[in-house]
């Protein structure tokens, strides 16, 4: 089989998604309680299915691009940067969650996200925080007795 000279970026994205799926499946093996392994396994298996579909689509697009029937889209560096920053933000949120607790981390993360998305009306930010944290508190802490505090 002749190697493709042009490869659609969906092929690379699917490979990264396979890595993330592997991470979920590996993480599930570290959980001691069997019932708690269900969600990470489910995420892992679903991500593998989606990765396979994306990989197949990327290979088809790559073959068409090599034949000249389509052109490959240009990679926008700004979009790549913000995509990576989203992953960095989630990791920072995880660290905040781990070291300062759920409610302070969620408050900081939500305000920072809204400011980053150019929401400058403090009334809207305050109402969003009250509603979000209030609903989470009522459902998880009061109703389901999850220890988030």
C-alpha angles and dihedrals in degrees: 000000000000115000118244115249094198118047123190114234090238087075091059093044091052090053090053089048090053088054092051090048089052089051091054092047092046091047090051090060089059093058111096098200110076096211090054091058093065099083098046089047091049091050090048096049094044090049090051090053092048091045091053091051092048092046092052091048091047092050091049090050090047092052091049091048091051090051089050097241093118135018123232117246118248116250111244108220092203091057091047090050093051091045090055091045089056089058090046090050092052090050091049089049089052090052092048090047090052098047107030102024138253103285099046091044092049091047092052093042094049095047092046091048093049092048090048089052087053098252102153101165105105092197090060091046092049094047090048092051094047092048096043097045092039094053092045091049094048096046102038105027103032103028104030097026094229111164103235094145 
